[in-house]
Amino acid sequence: MFEKMKHFEAKADHIRTRMLREPRGYPASNCNLILSPTDPRADAGFVIMEQVEYPPMSGTNTICVATVLIETGMVPIEEPVTELTLESPAGLVDVSVEVENGKAGRVTFQNVPAFTVHLDEEIDVPELGSVMVDVAWGGMFYVIADATDLGIELVPDEGARIVRICEMIKAAAREQLPVSHPENPEVEGITIGQLTGPPTAAEADAKNAVVVSTGTLDWDRPETWTGVLDRSPCGTGTCARMAVKHAKGELDIGEDFVHEGIMGTTFHGRLIEETTVGDRPAVVPTLGGEAWITGTAQYTVDPDDPFPNGFTVGDIWGGTD
């Protein structure tokens, strides 16, 4: 599935831009391609497409894909629980879906192992100065910083400021803290940022705001210091956060971790065992959450359309194209 992902990236990227850019998409949208698996143990495969990259894994997108597979009848279902194995570009993911009257409820999956790369590392961020960060893999490489230390409250009204600061931290961390996956060197670099803070939901242990890039940050052009908030509590981000907390002795194996997103919704995480990835200590996380189908659409491309693969405009995107 990783090879299929690389093929789409090199040979068919127009599908990603066509689906995610205007007029069919918008800055916070993702697209999942459901494909035949290459591993006989899997029920289905999928490739994740985001605004500026093809991430090897995404927890939110896994939950969405499992929900669609169940509710559209693409896979056989059993009630009250349907067990699936999905093949992501990062590897096999075992999924358990609560099902009632053909409708998917809580989706819980065992993610690929998560691990830390840098803990309590200081980086220099233009305009912000020295910022303490952690870097961890949860299916993507995240740079994680404390919102309280930056004087930011993780609420939707602060969205523009959260995005600007997080994109700056991500760009600086990518330059100063190079990383690559120990078992797949083709996966390299910090591509996403996360700010953490105290929870506002009563059930939550912590809160996060994850920022997805919508273009390339240019330090000489402040208008490019933009991105978009992940509307969900972020699955791979939660797994990366749990790996950091475990490495710091703040989260035990078998202990629940409820992570709140910017909208007040939550994902339920747990570390189930320790392992290794290459020569790095790692942990195996599970994650649970819900998704809802909000519509069914048919997209077309007119042969006379001057922008068949979509477009971006600098009023809401990180740049123009």
C-alpha positions in Angstrom: 0.0 0.0 0.0 3.0 2.3 0.6 4.0 1.7 -3.0 0.5 2.5 -4.2 0.6 5.7 -2.2 4.0 6.6 -3.8 2.5 5.8 -7.3 -0.4 8.2 -6.8 2.0 10.9 -5.5 4.2 10.6 -8.5 1.8 9.7 -11.3 -1.7 10.7 -10.3 -1.5 13.6 -8.0 -4.2 15.4 -10.0 -6.7 13.2 -8.2 -5.6 14.6 -4.8 -5.7 18.2 -6.0 -8.9 17.7 -7.9 -10.7 16.4 -4.8 -9.2 18.7 -2.1 -8.8 22.1 -3.8 -11.6 24.4 -4.8 -14.2 24.2 -6.1 -14.7 20.6 -4.8 -12.7 20.8 -1.6 -11.6 23.3 1.0 -8.5 23.7 3.2 -9.5 21.3 6.1 -10.7 18.5 3.9 -9.1 15.1 3.3 -9.7 12.3 0.8 -9.4 8.6 1.2 -9.0 6.2 -1.7 -10.4 2.8 -0.9 -8.3 0.2 -2.8 -7.9 -3.6 -3.0 -5.4 -4.7 -0.3 -2.1 -6.2 -1.3 -1.9 -8.2 2.0 -4.3 -11.2 2.0 -5.0 -10.7 5.7 -6.6 -7.3 5.0 -10.3 -6.7 4.1 -9.5 -3.4 2.3 -6.7 -1.0 1.7 -6.7 2.8 1.7 -4.5 5.7 0.7 -4.9 9.0 2.6 -4.6 12.3 0.7 -4.2 15.6 2.6 -3.6 19.2 1.5 0.2 19.0 1.1 1.1 15.3 1.6 0.2 11.7 1.6 0.5 10.6 5.2 1.3 7.0 5.8 -1.3 6.8 8.5 -4.2 8.8 10.0 -6.4 7.8 12.9 -9.3 10.1 12.0 -9.3 8.9 8.4 -9.1 5.2 9.5 -12.2 5.8 11.6 -13.9 7.5 8.6 -12.9 4.7 6.2 -14.2 2.0 8.6 -17.5 3.8 9.1 -18.0 4.1 5.3 -17.1 0.4 4.7 -19.7 -0.7 7.2 -22.5 1.7 6.4 -22.3 1.3 2.6 -22.1 -2.5 2.7 -18.6 -2.7 1.2 -17.7 -5.3 3.7 -19.8 -8.0 5.5 -21.0 -6.9 8.9 -21.7 -8.6 12.1 -23.5 -7.2 15.0 -22.8 -6.1 17.7 -19.2 -5.9 16.6 -17.5 -6.2 13.2 -13.8 -6.9 13.1 -11.8 -5.7 10.1 -8.2 -5.5 9.1 -7.3 -2.5 6.9 -4.0 -2.0 5.0 -2.7 1.5 5.4 0.5 2.7 3.8 2.1 2.4 7.2 1.0 -1.2 7.6 -1.9 -3.4 8.8 -4.4 -1.9 11.2 -6.8 -4.1 13.1 -10.2 -2.4 13.6 -13.2 -3.2 15.8 -16.5 -1.4 14.9 -19.6 -1.4 17.1 -22.6 -1.9 14.8 -26.3 -1.6 15.6 -29.0 -1.9 12.9 -26.3 -1.6 10.2 -25.0 1.7 11.6 -21.4 2.1 12.8 -20.8 3.4 16.3 -17.5 3.5 18.1 -14.5 2.5 15.9 -11.5 1.3 17.8 -8.2 0.3 16.1 -4.8 -0.8 17.0 -2.4 1.7 15.4 1.1 1.1 14.2 3.7 1.5 17.0 4.4 5.0 18.2 7.8 6.3 19.4 9.6 9.5 20.4 12.5 11.0 18.6 13.2 14.1 20.6 12.1 15.0 24.1 12.3 18.5 25.7 14.4 19.9 22.8 14.9 23.6 22.5 14.5 25.1 19.0 14.8 28.7 17.8 11.6 30.0 16.2 11.7 33.5 14.5 9.6 36.0 16.4 8.9 33.5 19.2 12.5 32.8 20.4 13.4 29.6 22.1 10.6 27.0 22.3 10.7 23.6 24.0 9.3 20.8 21.9 8.9 17.1 21.7 9.0 15.1 18.4 7.2 11.8 18.1 5.9 9.4 15.5 2.2 8.2 15.7 1.8 7.4 12.0 3.2 10.9 11.0 6.1 12.9 12.6 4.7 15.5 15.0 6.3 18.4 16.7 4.5 19.0 20.0 4.7 22.2 22.1 2.8 23.4 25.2 0.2 26.0 24.4 0.3 27.4 27.9 4.0 28.2 27.6 3.1 30.1 24.5 0.3 32.1 26.1 -2.4 30.4 23.9 -5.8 29.1 24.9 -6.9 26.2 22.8 -10.4 27.5 21.7 -11.8 28.0 18.2 -11.8 31.8 18.5 -8.0 31.6 18.8 -7.8 29.5 15.6 -5.9 31.9 13.4 -3.3 32.6 16.1 -2.9 28.9 16.9 -2.4 28.1 13.3 0.2 30.8 12.7 2.3 29.9 15.8 2.1 26.2 15.2 3.1 26.5 11.5 6.1 28.6 12.6 7.1 26.0 15.2 6.7 23.2 12.7 8.8 24.9 10.0 11.6 25.7 12.5 11.5 22.1 13.9 11.7 20.6 10.4 14.8 22.7 9.7 16.5 22.1 13.0 15.4 18.5 14.0 15.7 16.2 10.9 14.0 12.8 11.4 13.3 9.7 9.4 11.5 6.5 10.1 14.0 3.8 11.2 12.3 1.1 9.2 11.4 3.2 6.1 13.8 6.0 5.3 11.5 7.2 2.6 9.3 8.6 5.4 11.2 11.6 6.6 10.7 15.0 8.1 8.3 16.6 10.6 5.1 17.4 8.6 2.6 18.3 11.2 2.4 20.3 14.5 0.5 19.9 17.7 -0.1 22.3 20.6 -1.2 20.8 23.9 -3.0 22.2 26.9 -5.4 21.6 29.8 -8.8 20.0 28.9 -12.1 21.7 28.9 -14.3 18.6 28.6 -15.0 16.9 31.9 -14.0 13.4 30.6 -10.7 14.5 28.9 -7.2 14.2 30.3 -5.7 16.8 27.9 -6.6 19.0 24.9 -4.8 19.5 21.6 -4.9 21.6 18.5 -3.3 20.0 15.5 -2.4 22.2 12.5 -2.3 20.9 8.9 -0.3 22.9 6.4 -2.1 24.4 3.3 1.1 25.5 1.6 4.9 26.0 2.0 6.0 28.4 4.8 8.4 31.1 3.6 10.1 33.0 6.4 10.4 36.0 4.2 6.7 36.2 3.5 4.6 36.3 6.7 1.4 35.9 4.7 2.5 32.3 4.1 2.6 31.5 7.9 -0.9 29.9 7.6 -2.5 26.5 7.8 -5.8 25.0 9.0 -6.9 23.4 12.3 -7.7 19.7 12.4 -11.3 19.6 13.3 -11.0 16.2 15.1 -9.0 15.3 18.2 -6.4 13.8 15.8 -5.8 10.1 15.9 -2.1 9.8 15.0 -1.5 13.0 17.0 -3.0 11.4 20.1 -0.8 8.3 19.6 2.3 10.5 19.3 1.2 12.4 22.4 0.7 9.1 24.3 4.2 8.0 23.3 5.7 11.2 24.6 3.8 10.9 27.9 4.9 7.3 28.3 8.5 8.2 27.6 8.3 10.9 30.3 6.7 8.4 32.8 3.3 10.2 32.7 1.2 7.4 31.1 1.4 3.7 32.0 0.7 0.7 29.8 -3.0 -0.1 30.1 -3.9 3.4 31.3 -6.7 5.3 29.5 -6.0 8.6 27.9 -8.9 10.8 26.7 -7.8 13.5 24.3 -10.0 16.5 23.5 -9.9 18.3 20.1 -10.5 21.9 19.3 -14.3 21.3 18.8 -14.6 19.6 22.3 -15.0 16.1 20.8 -12.7 13.3 22.2 -10.7 10.3 21.2 -10.1 7.5 23.6 -6.5 6.2 23.6 -4.6 3.4 25.5 -1.2 2.0 25.2 -1.4 -1.8 25.3 2.3 -2.9 25.2 5.9 -1.8 24.7 7.8 -2.8 21.6 10.6 -1.6 19.4 10.7 0.0 16.0 14.2 -0.5 14.6 16.4 0.3 17.5 13.9 2.7 19.1 11.8 1.9 22.1 8.1 2.2 21.1 4.6 1.6 22.3 1.5 0.0 20.7 -1.5 2.3 20.9 -5.2 1.8 20.4 -7.6 4.6 19.6 -11.3 4.9 19.6 -13.7 7.4 18.2 -16.7 8.0 15.9 -17.4 9.3 12.4 -20.6 10.2 10.6 -21.5 10.1 6.9 -22.8 13.6 6.0 -23.5 13.2 2.3 -22.9 11.4 -0.9 -21.6 13.3 -3.9 -20.7 12.8 -7.6 -18.0 15.0 -8.9 -17.4 15.7 -12.6 -14.8 17.4 -14.7 -16.0 19.4 -17.7 -13.6 19.1 -20.6 -13.8 22.9 -21.0 -13.0 23.7 -17.4 -9.9 25.9 -17.3 -9.1 24.5 -13.8 -9.7 20.7 -14.1 -7.5 19.9 -11.1 -8.9 22.7 -8.9 -7.3 25.8 -7.6 -6.3 27.7 -4.4 -6.7 31.4 -3.7 -4.7 33.3 -1.1 -7.7 34.6 0.9 -8.2 31.3 2.7 -5.2 29.2 1.5 -1.5 29.4 2.3 -0.7 30.6 -1.2 -2.1 30.8 -4.7 -2.0 28.3 -7.5 
